[in-house]
C-alpha cells in the first residue's frame, strides 16, 4: 500500500542547464512548504540513490 512507503521530497531546476539554484543548501529535518524558484515533488525513498557531485 502506498501509505506504508517512505517518501523523499525533491527539488529540481526548471532549466536543463542547471543555472537556476533552488536556494536550499542543506537538508531540512521537518516537513515544510518550499517557496523557492525550483519545481518540487515527492518520490518513493527506495528509488533514490544518493551520491556526491
mmCIF entry with sequence, helices, sheets and N, C-alpha, C, O atoms, coordinates in Angstrom:
data_MODEL
# 
_entry.id   MODEL 
# 
_entity.id                         1 
_entity.type                       polymer 
_entity.pdbx_number_of_molecules   1 
# 
_entity_poly.entity_id                      1 
_entity_poly.type                           'polypeptide(L)' 
_entity_poly.nstd_linkage                   no 
_entity_poly.nstd_monomer                   no 
_entity_poly.pdbx_seq_one_letter_code       
;(UNK)(UNK)(UNK)(UNK)(UNK)(UNK)(UNK)(UNK)(UNK)(UNK)(UNK)(UNK)(UNK)(UNK)(UNK)(UNK)
(UNK)(UNK)(UNK)(UNK)(UNK)(UNK)(UNK)(UNK)(UNK)(UNK)(UNK)(UNK)(UNK)(UNK)(UNK)(UNK)
(UNK)(UNK)(UNK)(UNK)(UNK)(UNK)(UNK)(UNK)(UNK)(UNK)(UNK)(UNK)(UNK)(UNK)(UNK)(UNK)
(UNK)(UNK)(UNK)(UNK)(UNK)
;
_entity_poly.pdbx_seq_one_letter_code_can   XXXXXXXXXXXXXXXXXXXXXXXXXXXXXXXXXXXXXXXXXXXXXXXXXXXXX 
_entity_poly.pdbx_strand_id                 A 
# 
loop_
_entity_poly_seq.entity_id 
_entity_poly_seq.num 
_entity_poly_seq.mon_id 
_entity_poly_seq.hetero 
1 1  UNK n 
1 2  UNK n 
1 3  UNK n 
1 4  UNK n 
1 5  UNK n 
1 6  UNK n 
1 7  UNK n 
1 8  UNK n 
1 9  UNK n 
1 10 UNK n 
1 11 UNK n 
1 12 UNK n 
1 13 UNK n 
1 14 UNK n 
1 15 UNK n 
1 16 UNK n 
1 17 UNK n 
1 18 UNK n 
1 19 UNK n 
1 20 UNK n 
1 21 UNK n 
1 22 UNK n 
1 23 UNK n 
1 24 UNK n 
1 25 UNK n 
1 26 UNK n 
1 27 UNK n 
1 28 UNK n 
1 29 UNK n 
1 30 UNK n 
1 31 UNK n 
1 32 UNK n 
1 33 UNK n 
1 34 UNK n 
1 35 UNK n 
1 36 UNK n 
1 37 UNK n 
1 38 UNK n 
1 39 UNK n 
1 40 UNK n 
1 41 UNK n 
1 42 UNK n 
1 43 UNK n 
1 44 UNK n 
1 45 UNK n 
1 46 UNK n 
1 47 UNK n 
1 48 UNK n 
1 49 UNK n 
1 50 UNK n 
1 51 UNK n 
1 52 UNK n 
1 53 UNK n 
# 
_struct_asym.id          A 
_struct_asym.entity_id   1 
# 
loop_
_struct_conf.conf_type_id 
_struct_conf.id 
_struct_conf.pdbx_PDB_helix_id 
_struct_conf.beg_label_comp_id 
_struct_conf.beg_label_asym_id 
_struct_conf.beg_label_seq_id 
_struct_conf.pdbx_beg_PDB_ins_code 
_struct_conf.end_label_comp_id 
_struct_conf.end_label_asym_id 
_struct_conf.end_label_seq_id 
_struct_conf.pdbx_end_PDB_ins_code 
_struct_conf.beg_auth_comp_id 
_struct_conf.beg_auth_asym_id 
_struct_conf.beg_auth_seq_id 
_struct_conf.end_auth_comp_id 
_struct_conf.end_auth_asym_id 
_struct_conf.end_auth_seq_id 
_struct_conf.pdbx_PDB_helix_class 
_struct_conf.details 
_struct_conf.pdbx_PDB_helix_length 
HELX_P HELX_P1 AA1 UNK A 2  ? UNK A 4  ? UNK A 2  UNK A 4  5 ? 3 
HELX_P HELX_P2 AA2 UNK A 45 ? UNK A 47 ? UNK A 45 UNK A 47 5 ? 3 
# 
_struct_conf_type.id          HELX_P 
_struct_conf_type.criteria    ? 
_struct_conf_type.reference   ? 
# 
_struct_sheet.id               AA1 
_struct_sheet.type             ? 
_struct_sheet.number_strands   2 
_struct_sheet.details          ? 
# 
_struct_sheet_order.sheet_id     AA1 
_struct_sheet_order.range_id_1   1 
_struct_sheet_order.range_id_2   2 
_struct_sheet_order.offset       ? 
_struct_sheet_order.sense        anti-parallel 
# 
loop_
_struct_sheet_range.sheet_id 
_struct_sheet_range.id 
_struct_sheet_range.beg_label_comp_id 
_struct_sheet_range.beg_label_asym_id 
_struct_sheet_range.beg_label_seq_id 
_struct_sheet_range.pdbx_beg_PDB_ins_code 
_struct_sheet_range.end_label_comp_id 
_struct_sheet_range.end_label_asym_id 
_struct_sheet_range.end_label_seq_id 
_struct_sheet_range.pdbx_end_PDB_ins_code 
_struct_sheet_range.beg_auth_comp_id 
_struct_sheet_range.beg_auth_asym_id 
_struct_sheet_range.beg_auth_seq_id 
_struct_sheet_range.end_auth_comp_id 
_struct_sheet_range.end_auth_asym_id 
_struct_sheet_range.end_auth_seq_id 
AA1 1 UNK A 7  ? UNK A 12 ? UNK A 7  UNK A 12 
AA1 2 UNK A 39 ? UNK A 44 ? UNK A 39 UNK A 44 
# 
loop_
_atom_site.group_PDB 
_atom_site.id 
_atom_site.type_symbol 
_atom_site.label_atom_id 
_atom_site.label_alt_id 
_atom_site.label_comp_id 
_atom_site.label_asym_id 
_atom_site.label_entity_id 
_atom_site.label_seq_id 
_atom_site.pdbx_PDB_ins_code 
_atom_site.Cartn_x 
_atom_site.Cartn_y 
_atom_site.Cartn_z 
_atom_site.occupancy 
_atom_site.B_iso_or_equiv 
_atom_site.pdbx_formal_charge 
_atom_site.auth_seq_id 
_atom_site.auth_comp_id 
_atom_site.auth_asym_id 
_atom_site.auth_atom_id 
_atom_site.pdbx_PDB_model_num 
ATOM 1   N N  . UNK A 1 1  ? 0.838  -1.175 0.000   1.00 0.00 ? 1  UNK A N  1 
ATOM 2   C CA . UNK A 1 1  ? 0.000  0.000  0.000   1.00 0.00 ? 1  UNK A CA 1 
ATOM 3   C C  . UNK A 1 1  ? 0.890  1.248  0.000   1.00 0.00 ? 1  UNK A C  1 
ATOM 4   O O  . UNK A 1 1  ? 1.897  1.284  0.706   1.00 0.00 ? 1  UNK A O  1 
ATOM 5   N N  . UNK A 1 2  ? 0.531  2.265  -0.780  1.00 0.00 ? 2  UNK A N  1 
ATOM 6   C CA . UNK A 1 2  ? 1.338  3.476  -0.935  1.00 0.00 ? 2  UNK A CA 1 
ATOM 7   C C  . UNK A 1 2  ? 1.539  4.211  0.384   1.00 0.00 ? 2  UNK A C  1 
ATOM 8   O O  . UNK A 1 2  ? 2.577  4.847  0.568   1.00 0.00 ? 2  UNK A O  1 
ATOM 9   N N  . UNK A 1 3  ? 0.586  4.145  1.305   1.00 0.00 ? 3  UNK A N  1 
ATOM 10  C CA . UNK A 1 3  ? 0.702  4.835  2.568   1.00 0.00 ? 3  UNK A CA 1 
ATOM 11  C C  . UNK A 1 3  ? 1.787  4.270  3.468   1.00 0.00 ? 3  UNK A C  1 
ATOM 12  O O  . UNK A 1 3  ? 2.227  4.943  4.400   1.00 0.00 ? 3  UNK A O  1 
ATOM 13  N N  . UNK A 1 4  ? 2.229  3.034  3.203   1.00 0.00 ? 4  UNK A N  1 
ATOM 14  C CA . UNK A 1 4  ? 3.265  2.391  4.003   1.00 0.00 ? 4  UNK A CA 1 
ATOM 15  C C  . UNK A 1 4  ? 4.673  2.740  3.530   1.00 0.00 ? 4  UNK A C  1 
ATOM 16  O O  . UNK A 1 4  ? 5.644  2.401  4.206   1.00 0.00 ? 4  UNK A O  1 
ATOM 17  N N  . UNK A 1 5  ? 4.806  3.409  2.389   1.00 0.00 ? 5  UNK A N  1 
ATOM 18  C CA . UNK A 1 5  ? 6.111  3.748  1.832   1.00 0.00 ? 5  UNK A CA 1 
ATOM 19  C C  . UNK A 1 5  ? 6.739  4.948  2.532   1.00 0.00 ? 5  UNK A C  1 
ATOM 20  O O  . UNK A 1 5  ? 6.040  5.806  3.073   1.00 0.00 ? 5  UNK A O  1 
ATOM 21  N N  . UNK A 1 6  ? 8.071  4.992  2.512   1.00 0.00 ? 6  UNK A N  1 
ATOM 22  C CA . UNK A 1 6  ? 8.804  6.188  2.937   1.00 0.00 ? 6  UNK A CA 1 
ATOM 23  C C  . UNK A 1 6  ? 8.989  7.061  1.700   1.00 0.00 ? 6  UNK A C  1 
ATOM 24  O O  . UNK A 1 6  ? 9.295  6.553  0.621   1.00 0.00 ? 6  UNK A O  1 
ATOM 25  N N  . UNK A 1 7  ? 8.807  8.361  1.849   1.00 0.00 ? 7  UNK A N  1 
ATOM 26  C CA . UNK A 1 7  ? 8.896  9.292  0.721   1.00 0.00 ? 7  UNK A CA 1 
ATOM 27  C C  . UNK A 1 7  ? 10.000 10.308 0.952   1.00 0.00 ? 7  UNK A C  1 
ATOM 28  O O  . UNK A 1 7  ? 10.301 10.657 2.094   1.00 0.00 ? 7  UNK A O  1 
ATOM 29  N N  . UNK A 1 8  ? 10.604 10.782 -0.132  1.00 0.00 ? 8  UNK A N  1 
ATOM 30  C CA . UNK A 1 8  ? 11.669 11.778 -0.081  1.00 0.00 ? 8  UNK A CA 1 
ATOM 31  C C  . UNK A 1 8  ? 11.229 12.979 -0.906  1.00 0.00 ? 8  UNK A C  1 
ATOM 32  O O  . UNK A 1 8  ? 10.841 12.836 -2.065  1.00 0.00 ? 8  UNK A O  1 
ATOM 33  N N  . UNK A 1 9  ? 11.293 14.173 -0.299  1.00 0.00 ? 9  UNK A N  1 
ATOM 34  C CA . UNK A 1 9  ? 10.986 15.402 -1.026  1.00 0.00 ? 9  UNK A CA 1 
ATOM 35  C C  . UNK A 1 9  ? 12.166 15.789 -1.903  1.00 0.00 ? 9  UNK A C  1 
ATOM 36  O O  . UNK A 1 9  ? 13.310 15.736 -1.454  1.00 0.00 ? 9  UNK A O  1 
ATOM 37  N N  . UNK A 1 10 ? 11.906 16.177 -3.149  1.00 0.00 ? 10 UNK A N  1 
ATOM 38  C CA . UNK A 1 10 ? 12.981 16.574 -4.054  1.00 0.00 ? 10 UNK A CA 1 
ATOM 39  C C  . UNK A 1 10 ? 12.706 17.956 -4.636  1.00 0.00 ? 10 UNK A C  1 
ATOM 40  O O  . UNK A 1 10 ? 11.554 18.374 -4.753  1.00 0.00 ? 10 UNK A O  1 
ATOM 41  N N  . UNK A 1 11 ? 13.763 18.650 -4.996  1.00 0.00 ? 11 UNK A N  1 
ATOM 42  C CA . UNK A 1 11 ? 13.705 19.925 -5.705  1.00 0.00 ? 11 UNK A CA 1 
ATOM 43  C C  . UNK A 1 11 ? 14.541 19.775 -6.957  1.00 0.00 ? 11 UNK A C  1 
ATOM 44  O O  . UNK A 1 11 ? 15.581 19.117 -6.927  1.00 0.00 ? 11 UNK A O  1 
ATOM 45  N N  . UNK A 1 12 ? 14.109 20.369 -8.056  1.00 0.00 ? 12 UNK A N  1 
ATOM 46  C CA . UNK A 1 12 ? 14.910 20.305 -9.271  1.00 0.00 ? 12 UNK A CA 1 
ATOM 47  C C  . UNK A 1 12 ? 14.734 21.580 -10.077 1.00 0.00 ? 12 UNK A C  1 
ATOM 48  O O  . UNK A 1 12 ? 13.674 22.206 -10.074 1.00 0.00 ? 12 UNK A O  1 
ATOM 49  N N  . UNK A 1 13 ? 15.805 21.944 -10.768 1.00 0.00 ? 13 UNK A N  1 
ATOM 50  C CA . UNK A 1 13 ? 15.854 23.181 -11.532 1.00 0.00 ? 13 UNK A CA 1 
ATOM 51  C C  . UNK A 1 13 ? 14.870 23.137 -12.692 1.00 0.00 ? 13 UNK A C  1 
ATOM 52  O O  . UNK A 1 13 ? 14.629 22.080 -13.275 1.00 0.00 ? 13 UNK A O  1 
ATOM 53  N N  . UNK A 1 14 ? 14.314 24.277 -13.015 1.00 0.00 ? 14 UNK A N  1 
ATOM 54  C CA . UNK A 1 14 ? 13.394 24.386 -14.149 1.00 0.00 ? 14 UNK A CA 1 
ATOM 55  C C  . UNK A 1 14 ? 14.143 24.384 -15.481 1.00 0.00 ? 14 UNK A C  1 
ATOM 56  O O  . UNK A 1 14 ? 13.540 24.183 -16.535 1.00 0.00 ? 14 UNK A O  1 
ATOM 57  N N  . UNK A 1 15 ? 15.454 24.609 -15.432 1.00 0.00 ? 15 UNK A N  1 
ATOM 58  C CA . UNK A 1 15 ? 16.249 24.685 -16.652 1.00 0.00 ? 15 UNK A CA 1 
ATOM 59  C C  . UNK A 1 15 ? 17.176 23.485 -16.756 1.00 0.00 ? 15 UNK A C  1 
ATOM 60  O O  . UNK A 1 15 ? 17.733 23.034 -15.755 1.00 0.00 ? 15 UNK A O  1 
ATOM 61  N N  . UNK A 1 16 ? 17.338 22.976 -17.955 1.00 0.00 ? 16 UNK A N  1 
ATOM 62  C CA . UNK A 1 16 ? 18.197 21.819 -18.178 1.00 0.00 ? 16 UNK A CA 1 
ATOM 63  C C  . UNK A 1 16 ? 19.670 22.132 -17.917 1.00 0.00 ? 16 UNK A C  1 
ATOM 64  O O  . UNK A 1 16 ? 20.432 21.225 -17.583 1.00 0.00 ? 16 UNK A O  1 
ATOM 65  N N  . UNK A 1 17 ? 20.091 23.392 -18.061 1.00 0.00 ? 17 UNK A N  1 
ATOM 66  C CA . UNK A 1 17 ? 21.494 23.739 -17.841 1.00 0.00 ? 17 UNK A CA 1 
ATOM 67  C C  . UNK A 1 17 ? 21.818 23.921 -16.360 1.00 0.00 ? 17 UNK A C  1 
ATOM 68  O O  . UNK A 1 17 ? 22.978 24.151 -16.015 1.00 0.00 ? 17 UNK A O  1 
ATOM 69  N N  . UNK A 1 18 ? 20.818 23.823 -15.469 1.00 0.00 ? 18 UNK A N  1 
ATOM 70  C CA . UNK A 1 18 ? 21.030 23.905 -14.032 1.00 0.00 ? 18 UNK A CA 1 
ATOM 71  C C  . UNK A 1 18 ? 21.407 25.273 -13.511 1.00 0.00 ? 18 UNK A C  1 
ATOM 72  O O  . UNK A 1 18 ? 21.896 25.383 -12.387 1.00 0.00 ? 18 UNK A O  1 
ATOM 73  N N  . UNK A 1 19 ? 21.194 26.328 -14.294 1.00 0.00 ? 19 UNK A N  1 
ATOM 74  C CA . UNK A 1 19 ? 21.616 27.659 -13.878 1.00 0.00 ? 19 UNK A CA 1 
ATOM 75  C C  . UNK A 1 19 ? 20.697 28.296 -12.837 1.00 0.00 ? 19 UNK A C  1 
ATOM 76  O O  . UNK A 1 19 ? 21.048 29.329 -12.267 1.00 0.00 ? 19 UNK A O  1 
ATOM 77  N N  . UNK A 1 20 ? 19.564 27.723 -12.584 1.00 0.00 ? 20 UNK A N  1 
ATOM 78  C CA . UNK A 1 20 ? 18.690 28.220 -11.518 1.00 0.00 ? 20 UNK A CA 1 
ATOM 79  C C  . UNK A 1 20 ? 19.013 27.431 -10.254 1.00 0.00 ? 20 UNK A C  1 
ATOM 80  O O  . UNK A 1 20 ? 18.932 26.203 -10.247 1.00 0.00 ? 20 UNK A O  1 
ATOM 81  N N  . UNK A 1 21 ? 19.373 28.124 -9.205  1.00 0.00 ? 21 UNK A N  1 
ATOM 82  C CA . UNK A 1 21 ? 19.664 27.488 -7.917  1.00 0.00 ? 21 UNK A CA 1 
ATOM 83  C C  . UNK A 1 21 ? 18.378 27.398 -7.114  1.00 0.00 ? 21 UNK A C  1 
ATOM 84  O O  . UNK A 1 21 ? 17.559 28.317 -7.132  1.00 0.00 ? 21 UNK A O  1 
ATOM 85  N N  . UNK A 1 22 ? 18.205 26.297 -6.414  1.00 0.00 ? 22 UNK A N  1 
ATOM 86  C CA . UNK A 1 22 ? 16.974 26.075 -5.660  1.00 0.00 ? 22 UNK A CA 1 
ATOM 87  C C  . UNK A 1 22 ? 16.951 26.780 -4.309  1.00 0.00 ? 22 UNK A C  1 
ATOM 88  O O  . UNK A 1 22 ? 15.943 26.723 -3.604  1.00 0.00 ? 22 UNK A O  1 
ATOM 89  N N  . UNK A 1 23 ? 18.039 27.442 -3.936  1.00 0.00 ? 23 UNK A N  1 
ATOM 90  C CA . UNK A 1 23 ? 18.128 28.235 -2.709  1.00 0.00 ? 23 UNK A CA 1 
ATOM 91  C C  . UNK A 1 23 ? 17.964 27.400 -1.444  1.00 0.00 ? 23 UNK A C  1 
ATOM 92  O O  . UNK A 1 23 ? 17.434 27.879 -0.442  1.00 0.00 ? 23 UNK A O  1 
ATOM 93  N N  . UNK A 1 24 ? 18.419 26.152 -1.492  1.00 0.00 ? 24 UNK A N  1 
ATOM 94  C CA . UNK A 1 24 ? 18.432 25.277 -0.324  1.00 0.00 ? 24 UNK A CA 1 
ATOM 95  C C  . UNK A 1 24 ? 19.829 24.677 -0.258  1.00 0.00 ? 24 UNK A C  1 
ATOM 96  O O  . UNK A 1 24 ? 20.271 24.033 -1.210  1.00 0.00 ? 24 UNK A O  1 
ATOM 97  N N  . UNK A 1 25 ? 20.530 24.880 0.857   1.00 0.00 ? 25 UNK A N  1 
ATOM 98  C CA . UNK A 1 25 ? 21.914 24.424 0.935   1.00 0.00 ? 25 UNK A CA 1 
ATOM 99  C C  . UNK A 1 25 ? 22.126 23.200 1.820   1.00 0.00 ? 25 UNK A C  1 
ATOM 100 O O  . UNK A 1 25 ? 23.222 22.638 1.835   1.00 0.00 ? 25 UNK A O  1 
ATOM 101 N N  . UNK A 1 26 ? 21.109 22.778 2.554   1.00 0.00 ? 26 UNK A N  1 
ATOM 102 C CA . UNK A 1 26 ? 21.266 21.620 3.419   1.00 0.00 ? 26 UNK A CA 1 
ATOM 103 C C  . UNK A 1 26 ? 19.903 20.958 3.631   1.00 0.00 ? 26 UNK A C  1 
ATOM 104 O O  . UNK A 1 26 ? 18.863 21.575 3.403   1.00 0.00 ? 26 UNK A O  1 
ATOM 105 N N  . UNK A 1 27 ? 19.919 19.690 4.070   1.00 0.00 ? 27 UNK A N  1 
ATOM 106 C CA . UNK A 1 27 ? 18.654 19.007 4.342   1.00 0.00 ? 27 UNK A CA 1 
ATOM 107 C C  . UNK A 1 27 ? 17.838 19.738 5.414   1.00 0.00 ? 27 UNK A C  1 
ATOM 108 O O  . UNK A 1 27 ? 18.396 20.410 6.281   1.00 0.00 ? 27 UNK A O  1 
ATOM 109 N N  . UNK A 1 28 ? 16.540 19.599 5.342   1.00 0.00 ? 28 UNK A N  1 
ATOM 110 C CA . UNK A 1 28 ? 15.631 20.203 6.315   1.00 0.00 ? 28 UNK A CA 1 
ATOM 111 C C  . UNK A 1 28 ? 14.956 19.066 7.073   1.00 0.00 ? 28 UNK A C  1 
ATOM 112 O O  . UNK A 1 28 ? 14.318 18.203 6.470   1.00 0.00 ? 28 UNK A O  1 
ATOM 113 N N  . UNK A 1 29 ? 15.098 19.069 8.396   1.00 0.00 ? 29 UNK A N  1 
ATOM 114 C CA . UNK A 1 29 ? 14.620 17.952 9.221   1.00 0.00 ? 29 UNK A CA 1 
ATOM 115 C C  . UNK A 1 29 ? 13.099 17.843 9.266   1.00 0.00 ? 29 UNK A C  1 
ATOM 116 O O  . UNK A 1 29 ? 12.556 16.739 9.227   1.00 0.00 ? 29 UNK A O  1 
ATOM 117 N N  . UNK A 1 30 ? 12.413 18.971 9.346   1.00 0.00 ? 30 UNK A N  1 
ATOM 118 C CA . UNK A 1 30 ? 10.956 18.945 9.462   1.00 0.00 ? 30 UNK A CA 1 
ATOM 119 C C  . UNK A 1 30 ? 10.296 19.329 8.143   1.00 0.00 ? 30 UNK A C  1 
ATOM 120 O O  . UNK A 1 30 ? 10.778 20.211 7.432   1.00 0.00 ? 30 UNK A O  1 
ATOM 121 N N  . UNK A 1 31 ? 9.209  18.672 7.828   1.00 0.00 ? 31 UNK A N  1 
ATOM 122 C CA . UNK A 1 31 ? 8.478  18.990 6.599   1.00 0.00 ? 31 UNK A CA 1 
ATOM 123 C C  . UNK A 1 31 ? 7.957  20.420 6.655   1.00 0.00 ? 31 UNK A C  1 
ATOM 124 O O  . UNK A 1 31 ? 7.415  20.858 7.670   1.00 0.00 ? 31 UNK A O  1 
ATOM 125 N N  . UNK A 1 32 ? 8.128  21.136 5.555   1.00 0.00 ? 32 UNK A N  1 
ATOM 126 C CA . UNK A 1 32 ? 7.623  22.495 5.454   1.00 0.00 ? 32 UNK A CA 1 
ATOM 127 C C  . UNK A 1 32 ? 7.427  22.852 3.989   1.00 0.00 ? 32 UNK A C  1 
ATOM 128 O O  . UNK A 1 32 ? 7.972  22.186 3.109   1.00 0.00 ? 32 UNK A O  1 
ATOM 129 N N  . UNK A 1 33 ? 6.663  23.882 3.725   1.00 0.00 ? 33 UNK A N  1 
ATOM 130 C CA . UNK A 1 33 ? 6.420  24.314 2.354   1.00 0.00 ? 33 UNK A CA 1 
ATOM 131 C C  . UNK A 1 33 ? 7.684  24.899 1.749   1.00 0.00 ? 33 UNK A C  1 
ATOM 132 O O  . UNK A 1 33 ? 8.454  25.571 2.434   1.00 0.00 ? 33 UNK A O  1 
ATOM 133 N N  . UNK A 1 34 ? 7.897  24.644 0.467   1.00 0.00 ? 34 UNK A N  1 
ATOM 134 C CA . UNK A 1 34 ? 9.014  25.211 -0.278  1.00 0.00 ? 34 UNK A CA 1 
ATOM 135 C C  . UNK A 1 34 ? 8.475  26.341 -1.143  1.00 0.00 ? 34 UNK A C  1 
ATOM 136 O O  . UNK A 1 34 ? 7.505  26.155 -1.878  1.00 0.00 ? 34 UNK A O  1 
ATOM 137 N N  . UNK A 1 35 ? 9.098  27.512 -1.058  1.00 0.00 ? 35 UNK A N  1 
ATOM 138 C CA . UNK A 1 35 ? 8.631  28.671 -1.810  1.00 0.00 ? 35 UNK A CA 1 
ATOM 139 C C  . UNK A 1 35 ? 9.718  29.250 -2.709  1.00 0.00 ? 35 UNK A C  1 
ATOM 140 O O  . UNK A 1 35 ? 9.700  30.444 -3.005  1.00 0.00 ? 35 UNK A O  1 
ATOM 141 N N  . UNK A 1 36 ? 10.660 28.423 -3.147  1.00 0.00 ? 36 UNK A N  1 
ATOM 142 C CA . UNK A 1 36 ? 11.751 28.889 -3.986  1.00 0.00 ? 36 UNK A CA 1 
ATOM 143 C C  . UNK A 1 36 ? 11.434 28.811 -5.466  1.00 0.00 ? 36 UNK A C  1 
ATOM 144 O O  . UNK A 1 36 ? 10.288 28.571 -5.846  1.00 0.00 ? 36 UNK A O  1 
ATOM 145 N N  . UNK A 1 37 ? 12.463 29.015 -6.322  1.00 0.00 ? 37 UNK A N  1 
ATOM 146 C CA . UNK A 1 37 ? 12.268 29.099 -7.760  1.00 0.00 ? 37 UNK A CA 1 
ATOM 147 C C  . UNK A 1 37 ? 12.235 27.760 -8.495  1.00 0.00 ? 37 UNK A C  1 
ATOM 148 O O  . UNK A 1 37 ? 12.020 27.745 -9.707  1.00 0.00 ? 37 UNK A O  1 
ATOM 149 N N  . UNK A 1 38 ? 12.438 26.643 -7.810  1.00 0.00 ? 38 UNK A N  1 
ATOM 150 C CA . UNK A 1 38 ? 12.518 25.342 -8.480  1.00 0.00 ? 38 UNK A CA 1 
ATOM 151 C C  . UNK A 1 38 ? 11.201 24.567 -8.403  1.00 0.00 ? 38 UNK A C  1 
ATOM 152 O O  . UNK A 1 38 ? 10.299 24.915 -7.641  1.00 0.00 ? 38 UNK A O  1 
ATOM 153 N N  . UNK A 1 39 ? 11.116 23.513 -9.206  1.00 0.00 ? 39 UNK A N  1 
ATOM 154 C CA . UNK A 1 39 ? 9.997  22.586 -9.109  1.00 0.00 ? 39 UNK A CA 1 
ATOM 155 C C  . UNK A 1 39 ? 10.223 21.694 -7.902  1.00 0.00 ? 39 UNK A C  1 
ATOM 156 O O  . UNK A 1 39 ? 11.355 21.545 -7.443  1.00 0.00 ? 39 UNK A O  1 
ATOM 157 N N  . UNK A 1 40 ? 9.156  21.101 -7.384  1.00 0.00 ? 40 UNK A N  1 
ATOM 158 C CA . UNK A 1 40 ? 9.264  20.213 -6.238  1.00 0.00 ? 40 UNK A CA 1 
ATOM 159 C C  . UNK A 1 40 ? 8.367  19.008 -6.428  1.00 0.00 ? 40 UNK A C  1 
ATOM 160 O O  . UNK A 1 40 ? 7.433  19.037 -7.228  1.00 0.00 ? 40 UNK A O  1 
ATOM 161 N N  . UNK A 1 41 ? 8.656  17.949 -5.689  1.00 0.00 ? 41 UNK A N  1 
ATOM 162 C CA . UNK A 1 41 ? 7.825  16.759 -5.758  1.00 0.00 ? 41 UNK A CA 1 
ATOM 163 C C  . UNK A 1 41 ? 8.255  15.750 -4.714  1.00 0.00 ? 41 UNK A C  1 
ATOM 164 O O  . UNK A 1 41 ? 9.158  16.002 -3.916  1.00 0.00 ? 41 UNK A O  1 
ATOM 165 N N  . UNK A 1 42 ? 7.596  14.609 -4.731  1.00 0.00 ? 42 UNK A N  1 
ATOM 166 C CA . UNK A 1 42 ? 7.883  13.522 -3.797  1.00 0.00 ? 42 UNK A CA 1 
ATOM 167 C C  . UNK A 1 42 ? 8.105  12.245 -4.592  1.00 0.00 ? 42 UNK A C  1 
ATOM 168 O O  . UNK A 1 42 ? 7.408  11.986 -5.573  1.00 0.00 ? 42 UNK A O  1 
ATOM 169 N N  . UNK A 1 43 ? 9.088  11.442 -4.161  1.00 0.00 ? 43 UNK A N  1 
ATOM 170 C CA . UNK A 1 43 ? 9.364  10.153 -4.802  1.00 0.00 ? 43 UNK A CA 1 
ATOM 171 C C  . UNK A 1 43 ? 9.525  9.099  -3.714  1.00 0.00 ? 43 UNK A C  1 
ATOM 172 O O  . UNK A 1 43 ? 9.916  9.425  -2.593  1.00 0.00 ? 43 UNK A O  1 
ATOM 173 N N  . UNK A 1 44 ? 9.227  7.836  -4.031  1.00 0.00 ? 44 UNK A N  1 
ATOM 174 C CA . UNK A 1 44 ? 9.440  6.774  -3.047  1.00 0.00 ? 44 UNK A CA 1 
ATOM 175 C C  . UNK A 1 44 ? 10.921 6.682  -2.680  1.00 0.00 ? 44 UNK A C  1 
ATOM 176 O O  . UNK A 1 44 ? 11.780 6.718  -3.561  1.00 0.00 ? 44 UNK A O  1 
ATOM 177 N N  . UNK A 1 45 ? 11.224 6.565  -1.395  1.00 0.00 ? 45 UNK A N  1 
ATOM 178 C CA . UNK A 1 45 ? 12.608 6.550  -0.913  1.00 0.00 ? 45 UNK A CA 1 
ATOM 179 C C  . UNK A 1 45 ? 13.425 5.435  -1.562  1.00 0.00 ? 45 UNK A C  1 
ATOM 180 O O  . UNK A 1 45 ? 14.624 5.612  -1.780  1.00 0.00 ? 45 UNK A O  1 
ATOM 181 N N  . UNK A 1 46 ? 12.818 4.301  -1.874  1.00 0.00 ? 46 UNK A N  1 
ATOM 182 C CA . UNK A 1 46 ? 13.591 3.180  -2.437  1.00 0.00 ? 46 UNK A CA 1 
ATOM 183 C C  . UNK A 1 46 ? 14.068 3.451  -3.869  1.00 0.00 ? 46 UNK A C  1 
ATOM 184 O O  . UNK A 1 46 ? 14.890 2.699  -4.395  1.00 0.00 ? 46 UNK A O  1 
ATOM 185 N N  . UNK A 1 47 ? 13.565 4.508  -4.501  1.00 0.00 ? 47 UNK A N  1 
ATOM 186 C CA . UNK A 1 47 ? 14.003 4.846  -5.856  1.00 0.00 ? 47 UNK A CA 1 
ATOM 187 C C  . UNK A 1 47 ? 15.134 5.875  -5.880  1.00 0.00 ? 47 UNK A C  1 
ATOM 188 O O  . UNK A 1 47 ? 15.624 6.231  -6.952  1.00 0.00 ? 47 UNK A O  1 
ATOM 189 N N  . UNK A 1 48 ? 15.552 6.355  -4.704  1.00 0.00 ? 48 UNK A N  1 
ATOM 190 C CA . UNK A 1 48 ? 16.557 7.418  -4.621  1.00 0.00 ? 48 UNK A CA 1 
ATOM 191 C C  . UNK A 1 48 ? 17.941 6.818  -4.361  1.00 0.00 ? 48 UNK A C  1 
ATOM 192 O O  . UNK A 1 48 ? 18.113 5.985  -3.471  1.00 0.00 ? 48 UNK A O  1 
ATOM 193 N N  . UNK A 1 49 ? 18.919 7.255  -5.154  1.00 0.00 ? 49 UNK A N  1 
ATOM 194 C CA . UNK A 1 49 ? 20.317 6.875  -4.947  1.00 0.00 ? 49 UNK A CA 1 
ATOM 195 C C  . UNK A 1 49 ? 21.074 8.151  -4.653  1.00 0.00 ? 49 UNK A C  1 
ATOM 196 O O  . UNK A 1 49 ? 21.099 9.059  -5.483  1.00 0.00 ? 49 UNK A O  1 
ATOM 197 N N  . UNK A 1 50 ? 21.695 8.237  -3.479  1.00 0.00 ? 50 UNK A N  1 
ATOM 198 C CA . UNK A 1 50 ? 22.446 9.429  -3.090  1.00 0.00 ? 50 UNK A CA 1 
ATOM 199 C C  . UNK A 1 50 ? 23.885 9.312  -3.554  1.00 0.00 ? 50 UNK A C  1 
ATOM 200 O O  . UNK A 1 50 ? 24.502 8.253  -3.440  1.00 0.00 ? 50 UNK A O  1 
ATOM 201 N N  . UNK A 1 51 ? 24.421 10.420 -4.084  1.00 0.00 ? 51 UNK A N  1 
ATOM 202 C CA . UNK A 1 51 ? 25.824 10.468 -4.482  1.00 0.00 ? 51 UNK A CA 1 
ATOM 203 C C  . UNK A 1 51 ? 26.312 11.897 -4.387  1.00 0.00 ? 51 UNK A C  1 
ATOM 204 O O  . UNK A 1 51 ? 25.517 12.835 -4.444  1.00 0.00 ? 51 UNK A O  1 
ATOM 205 N N  . UNK A 1 52 ? 27.614 12.066 -4.242  1.00 0.00 ? 52 UNK A N  1 
ATOM 206 C CA . UNK A 1 52 ? 28.212 13.405 -4.178  1.00 0.00 ? 52 UNK A CA 1 
ATOM 207 C C  . UNK A 1 52 ? 28.535 13.854 -5.601  1.00 0.00 ? 52 UNK A C  1 
ATOM 208 O O  . UNK A 1 52 ? 28.949 13.050 -6.436  1.00 0.00 ? 52 UNK A O  1 
ATOM 209 N N  . UNK A 1 53 ? 28.345 15.121 -5.863  1.00 0.00 ? 53 UNK A N  1 
ATOM 210 C CA . UNK A 1 53 ? 28.617 15.574 -7.220  1.00 0.00 ? 53 UNK A CA 1 
ATOM 211 C C  . UNK A 1 53 ? 28.821 16.974 -7.360  1.00 0.00 ? 53 UNK A C  1 
ATOM 212 O O  . UNK A 1 53 ? 29.058 17.455 -8.468  1.00 0.00 ? 53 UNK A O  1 
# 
